[in-house]
Amino acid sequence: MSKKYPAFGLLLAFLWLALAGCQPSAFARISDSDSVLAVANVREKTVSFLETESGKTVATWKPDFSFARMLLLPDRHTVLLYGKNEEEAHTLDGKQKGEIKVGPSPLTMLLDEKKNLLYVVDLQDATLREIALADRRVTRTFRMNESPMGGLLMPDRKELWIGGHGRGDLPGEDVSVFSSETGQKQRTMDTHIKTLRMKLGEHAGLIQTVRGIGCKFEVQI
């Protein structure tokens, strides 16, 4: 009989995690000199710390809230835990530090470590919120494409690359590039599917969109 292993929502690795300050008994302290791997288990609502050499669990935190994703903040001491339909994200550094208001549907979060900024891509209201982590307040809000599903921050180029799901059940075929300073849309980049359709010319209809799934190649015989 095969063994069943717990589903891990996100795996986040980082070395030399220093956890400062007083630690409540509920959350065991991680040594400043430990080289560890942090693992978020969304089913059991735990964050575990494993030694990178042996794989041994050195501590497990069990906060009193549900979460779906985890992010390591720029101070390298604090983890951010959030759910895609939760309006607040929670921060832990060995104790529950507080909440950050992030909006109704924070599907993806991006970090600018140099500026200590958090960008929250909101699926529901098609916006991107810039949050200053120093005081945990929203400093700017940008309009995005419909149903933005994820993105990439390019801090050196001062750009945000945002991909969307498209209208309704149709998958998006473009990546939009926004300025991370002004929020203005700068250009659109074609994805492979759109480029392939252009190359096929009159035969572009061979690539068909399947609602809610993606694309298929269909030849009529």
N, C-alpha and C positions, 0 to 999 in steps of 0.2 A: 504494500500500500504506500503510495507516494506521500511525502511529507508536504504540508502546506505551510508556506512562509508568509509572514505579514507583508501587506503591500506598503511600500514606502512612497509617499507622495513626492518627496524631494530629497536628494542627497547633496549635501554641501560639505566640501572638504576645505579645511584651512589648518595651517600649522602655527604652533606657538600661540595658542589662544590664551590671552591673559584676562582673567576675570577678577576685577578689583572690587573692593568694598566688602561690607559685612554680608554674609550669606545666611539666609534663614535656614533652619534645619531641613525644610522640605526640599531644598535644592543643594546638593552636595557641591562643595567648591572644587573647581578644576585648578590644579597647580599652574602657576605662571610658566613653569618650565616644560609642561606637558606638550607633546606633539600629538594632536588629536584629530579625529574625524568626527564631525557632528552629523547625526542622522535624524531626520524628522520622520516619525511614524504617525501618519495622519489618522489611521484607524484607532490606534491606542492613545492618541493625543499625548505623545511623549517626544522629548528630544534626548537622544542618547549620545554619549561621548565615548569613542573607542580609541584605544591606543593605536597609532598608525603602524607600529612594528608588530605587535602581537594580535591585534584585533580584539583585545580584552575590553569589556565595558568598564569604564572607570566611574561613570556617574550617569544617572537618568533623571531628567527633570519631567514632571508631569504638571503642567499648568492647568488652571481651572477653566479653560475655554477651548473651543474647537478651532482648528486651523487647517489649511490646505497646502500652504507653501511657507518656505523659510528663506530669509535673506540675511547675510552677514553685513552689518553696518560698518562704515568707514573707520570707526574707532577700534575695530577688531576685538572688542570686548562684548558687543551687544548683538543678539540675534533678533530679527524682526519676524514675527509670525502673523500670517493673515489668511483670510478665506476670501474666495472670489465673490461672495455675496454678503460680506461683512463690511460695515461702514467704518469700523475701527480696526487698526492693526495694533498688535501688542509687542512691547519690547521687553526682553529678559537679558540680564547680565549675571545671572545667579540668583536674582530676585526679580519679582515682577515690578518693572519700573513705571509702567503707565501705558497710555494709549495714544495713537496718532489718528486723527480724523482723516480718512482717505477717500471717502465717497462711497456710493451705493454698490458698485460692482468692480472692485480693484483686481482685474484679471492679471495684470503684469506690472511689476515694479522695476525701475531702472535706477542705478546709482551713479551720481557724479561725485566720486570720492574726493577730488581736489576741492570742489566747492561745497561739499557736505550737503548736497541736494538729493532729494528723492523725487523721481518722476513716476507718477501713478497713471497707468493707462486704464481708463474706465470703459468697460464694454457697453454698459447700459446707456450712458448719456453721451457717448462718443467724445469724451474730453480727455485731456492729459493735464494733471495737476502737478505743479512744481511745489514741493514742500521743503522748507528750510528745516533741517534736522536740529539745528541749534535751539530753536524755540518751538518746533513742531507746528508751524503754521503754514497755511497755503499762501504762497507769495504770488503765484500767477496761475491762470487757467487758460489752456489752449483748446481750440476746437480741432477735432481729429476727423478722419474718415468715418463712414458708417461702420459700426461694429468692429472697432479696432481689437485685434486678437493678440497682438504682441508687438515687440519692437526691439530696437537696438540703439544704444546711445553711443555716439562717436564724439567724445568730449574734445579731442584735439581739433576736429573739424567743425565743432559747434553744431552738430546735426543730430536729429532724431529720425531714425528709419522706422516707419510704422506700417505694419501689414494688417489687412482687414479681412473680415469674412465675406464682405460684399453685401449686396441688397438681399434681404430675405435669406433663403437657404443657399443662394449662389455663392460659391467660394470666390474670394477676391483674386484678381489677376495682376495687381499692381502693388508696388511698394512705394509709399509716399515719403518724401524727404522733407522734414520741417527744420527750421532754424530753432536751436535750443535757446536762443537769446530772445527772439521776437515772436516765436510761434507761427511765423508765416510759412506757408507751403512753398518750397523752393522748386521742386521738380518731382516727376513721377518716373519710377523705373519699372520697366516691364519684367514680369517674371517669365520663367521658361515656357509656360503654357501659352502665354500670349505671343511670345516670340515665335514659337513653333507654329502657331496658327498663321502668323504672317508669312512664314516661310512656305507653308503649304498652299497659300494663295487660294485658288478656286476650290481646293480640296480641304479647306480649313474646317468644313463641317464634319470631317471624319472624327474630329476630337469633340466629344459631346460632354456637356456638363450634366452631372447627376446631382440633383438637389440633395443637400445634406450629407453627401458622400465625397464628391470630388469630380474627377473627369474619367472618361473612358474613350478608347479608340474603337470605333465601330465602322465596319466595311459592309456595304450592302452588296450581296451577291445575287 
